[in-house]
Amino acid sequence: MKKGEKLVQRVLVSGYYGFGNAGDEAILIAIVDSLKKLKKNIEITALSADPLKTREDYGINAVLRTNPIAIIREISRADLVISGGGGLLQDVTSNRSIPYYLFILYLAKRLNKKVMFYANGVGPVFREMNKGMIKLVGNMVDLITVRDEQSKNELENLGVAKPPIIVTADPAFVLKPIHDERGYSLLNELNISLAKDRPRIGVSVRPWNLNKSREIIAQACDYLAKSHNADIIFLPMQYPNDYYESLEVLKLMKESATIIPEAMDPRELLWLCGKMDIIFGMRLHALIFGAMNKVPLVGLAYDPKVEYFLERVGQLSAGKPGDLDLISLCNLLEKALADIPKNKKILQEKREELKVLAEENAKLAVKLLEEKR
């Protein structure tokens, strides 16, 4: 190394990347942008299901998340290993998530690397083996930030006591949307126009054993379209899964609606969410993107993380999808439309608060990276 040249420090980020989930991709963009903003001499590598696309999209290094040799090599090279945000530590969607993500962190600690949970969501955790693994690895890592108070409580209840647990916010709150010119050009390419004189209702659904609830969601969309002359726009956050689920709801509707027909990147979706008058949906990051744009929310809490977020930003919850009642849901949507000015004011305050907390994640990561052992 030449005299005066700064030492490059390497960060490895582990998460649910490369699967086309806009929420998790938003988290990765936010981590990369935040770290690079604070520290120029940094090299970031992500574990991804699609390393080529991750490298092309974000300008970082990426290796296949299922390649053990590549993973071990990158851990060995890293100065800091990050468990990168999102609901990685839960066993509702899969029993494989917790062992996979924690083994990477365990191996990193065995190789004497600095390790951080970066704004993780934690829970629900039902299996005793998974609880034990979280306690073991959680007490080994150097620093933990979580995206909500409930995640902190979950870790403490599981016996994680050694590293500091700091409540911050979802990393996505630091993202910026694309500019209007690019956004409207994109919609034009997709042959989609946004109504100028009608309420725009953004709808986010995902596959989740909706069964009877699917019909109630369709009827609620019909109600808004008919009673308010509303423009119903389905916003797939993970393509094609959410696109096909949106199609299933649309088939049950009597009124017309629009579905975004192809995958959009997180900054594009963030921009589009900002053009809605309210967002009614299941996906956490559809609701987060709405809140970032001061768009009032009605959430469907398929997972406790959705309920926690709605409480934190003072927005309406329709409860669990399986418990939906059409009349109650329509009343909630009416209330959201009637209270738009009040809710925009609430979300303005919450957005600024959560953005500061989201930025704190990167500051703490850089501080940990620079600390001498």
N, C-alpha and C positions, 0 to 999 in steps of 0.2 A: 504494500500500500504506500502510495506517495505521501510525502510530508504535507500535512494540511488537509488531506482527503479524509472525509468522514467515513466511519465504519458503517457499512450497510447492515441493518438489523432485519431479521426475517421473522415473519408472522405467519403461522398456519391457522386457517379458519376452517372449522368443521361445522357442517350444518346440512339442512335439507335443500341442497343446491343442485341445479341442473335438471329439475323435474318439471319446470314450467309453472311453478306455483308463484304467482306475482308477489304474494306476501313475503315468502322466503327470499325471493330474488331481490325484493326491496331492502330487506335486512342486509343482504350481502353488499349491495351497492352502498348502503348507508355506512356500513363498517369500513369498506374500502375508502370511500370519500372522506370520512371523518378522520381516519388514521393518517391518510396522506396529507390532509390539510394541516394536521398538527406536527407531522414528522416527515420531512422530505426524503431522508435516507432510509427508506423502508421498502422491503420487498415482501409482497403478500402472495400467498398461495392458498387456494381453496380446494377442498375435497368436493368433487362434483360428479354427478351421474353423466354429465355431458361436458367433459373438460374443454373440448375444442370451442364449444359455444360460450362457455364461461370465460375463456381466454379472450375470445373475439369481442364479447359484449362489454367486459369490464377492464380490459387491459391489464390483467394480472395473470400470474401463473396458476395452473390448475392441473390436478391429477385425478385419475379415476378413483372414486371413493370405495370401490370394491377390490382394488389392487393392493394387497398387503405389503408387497415389496416397496411400491411407490409411497405408501403411507408411512412406513417405517423410515424410509429415506428422508421424507419431508419433515417428520418429527425430529429426526437426528440433526437436520440442518437448522431447525427453528430456534429462535431465541424466546418466542412466546407462542403458546398454543391456545387458541380461543375456541370455546364452545359457542358458536355464533348465533345467539338469539333464537327466537321462535319457541314453539312448544315442543322442544326436543325431549324433555324429561317427563313423559307421560306414557301410560300403557293402555290408552283407550283405542287409538287408531291402529296400534301395532305393538306386539310384545317384543319386537326386535329392536325398537328404537333405543330404549334405555341401555341394553347391553352394548349395542354398537357404539353409541356416542360416548359412553363412559369408559369403554375399553381404550379408546383413543387417548382420553385424558389420563387414564391410569398408566398407560404405556409411556406417555409424555413425562409423567412424574417419576416413573422408574428410570427414565433417561435423564433425570435431573433438569427438566425444563420448567420454566415458569408457565403456569396454567391459569386461565380465567374463564369463568362462566360470564358471558357477555349478554346482559339483559335477557336472560333465559326466562321462559315461562315454565313453571313447574307444577305438575299434577294435572288431573288426578292420577294417583299411583295406587293400584289395587294389589298387585302381586308382591308377596313378602320378599321374594328374591330380589326384585327390583328396588324395593325399599332399602334392603340391606346394601345393595350396590351404590345407591345414591348416598347413603350415610358414609360408606367407606371412602368413595372417591371425593365426595363433597368436603370431607375433612382433610383431604390431601392437597387440594388446590390452593392457590395463593390468594385469589380474590374472587368474590361472587357479586355480580350485580344481577338483579331480577327486574322484570318489567312491571310487576305489581306487588302490592302488599301481601296478597294471598299466596304468591309464590314464596315469599320470604317465610310466611307462617308454615307453609308445607315443608320447606327445608328444615326449619327448626323443629317441627313435630317429628320429622324423620331422624332427628339427632345430629344434624349438621351444626356444629358449634365453633369450629376452629377458625376458619377465615372470616373476615368481616362480610356481612351480607348487606348490600346497599340497594335500596329500592330506587330505581331510575325510571325509564320509560322505554317503550319499543324504539329500536334504532331508526325505524322508518320515519320518525318525526323530523329528521333532519333533511329529508329528500326535498328536492324542488321539482315541480312539474315542467313539462315541455312548454314552449311558448304557444300562444294562441294561434299564430300563423301556421305552425307545424301541426297543431291539433286539428284545426279545421281542414287543413289539407289532407290529413290522414283520414278524417271522416268522409271527405269527398272521394278519396280513393276507394273507400269501402262502400260508397254509394249510400251513405247515411246522412240525414239532415236532422238537426235538433230544432224542435218547435220553438218559435220565438214568443208566442203568445199563449202558451199552455204550460201548466206545471209539468216538470220533468221528474219522473220517479225512477231512480236507479234501483234495480232489483238484483240482489246477489243470492243465488242458491247454489248448493253443492250436493253431491250424492251423500245421503245420510238416512236411508230407510224412511223416507218422507211419507210414503203410503198415502193415508187419508189427508195428511197435511198438504200434500201437493195440490189437491183440489181446492182446499181452503185458500192457499196462496193465490191460485189462479182466480178464484172468485173475488178475492180482495183487490187484485190487479184490475179485474173487470169493473169492480165498483168504482175505483178511482178514475178509470178511463171514461166511464159513463157519467158519473156524477160531477166530475171536475174537468172533463174533457182532457184528461192527463195523458201525457206521452210516456208510455211504459218502456223502459230500456233495460234489458238484461245485461249484466256486466260479468261475464265469465272471468274469474280470477285464476283459475287453473284450466288450461285448455288441453285436450278437448272435454275433460270430465264435466266441468261446469256448463259448457256449451250444450252438451247432450241433456243434462238435467234441466237446463233452461227450456230446451225444446219440449221436454215432457210436460212442463208447466204450461207452456204456450199452447200445446195441443188441447189442453183442458179449458183454455180461455175462449170466450165468445168475441171479445174485442180484439183489435189488432195490437201488436207490440213489436218491438225491435230487439234482436239479439246481436250483439257484436260478433261478427262471423269468424273472426280469427284472433289468434293470440296477440295481445298488446304487451309492451314491456311496462314495468312498474311506473315509470315517469309518465308514460302515455295514459295509463289507467288513472293515475293520480290527477292528471289534467281533466280527464273525462268525468271523474267523480265530482270534481269541482264545478261542473256545468249542470249538476242535478239540483233540484229544489229540496228534495229529501232523498235519503237512501234507506231502503228497507231490505235487510238481508242477514245472511248467515255468516259469511266469511269475515273473520276478524279484520283483515286488512282492507276490505271494502269499507268497513265502518271506520277504521283508522284513517283511510284516505278521505272519507267524507269529513271527519272531524278536523283534519288538517286544512280543509277548505271551508270550514265553518258551515258545513251542510248538515242540517238536523237529521237525526238517526232514529230508526225503529229497528231494533235488533231481534233476531231469532237465535236464542241461546242454546244451540245444539251442544255447546261445550261451555263449562264454567268460565273459561277465559273471556268469552263474549259478554257474559253477565258482569264480570269484574270490570271490563273496560267501559261498558255502558254506565255503570255506577260511577266510575271515576270521572267521566266527562258529563254526567248529569243528563243522560239521554234515555229514551224510552225503550223498555224491553217488552216484547210480546211473549216472553217465556219460552219454554221448550217447544220445538216443532210438534212433538206428539201431543201436546196439550192445547193446541190452537183452537180457538173458538172464533167463528167468522165475525159475529157482531162485535165482540170485544176487539178483534184485530182492526176492523174498519173504524171503530171509535178511536183507537190509538193513532191510526194513520190520519184521521181527521184532525186529531189534536196536534199532531206533528205539523200538519199544513197550517193550522190556525196560529201556532206559536212560533213560526219561523223567525220573526225578528228577535223574540226573547231568547230562543235557542242559539241563534247566531252570536248573540252577545256572550252567552255562557261559553260557547265553544271558542270564541276569540281568546278569552282568558285562559281556558284550559290548554289551548294549542300552544300559547307562549310558554306556559309552565312546563308542559311535557317536552317541548323542543329543547329547553334548557337542560332538563333531566336526561334527554336522549344524548345530548352533546357530552354529558358527564361520563357516559360509558367510555368514549374514546379517550378522554382526558385521563381517566383512571388506568386504562390499558397502556397508554404511553408512559405514565408514571411508573407502572409496574415494569415495563420494558426497560426503562432507564435506571431502575434501582440496582445497586450492586448487591450481590449476595453476601 
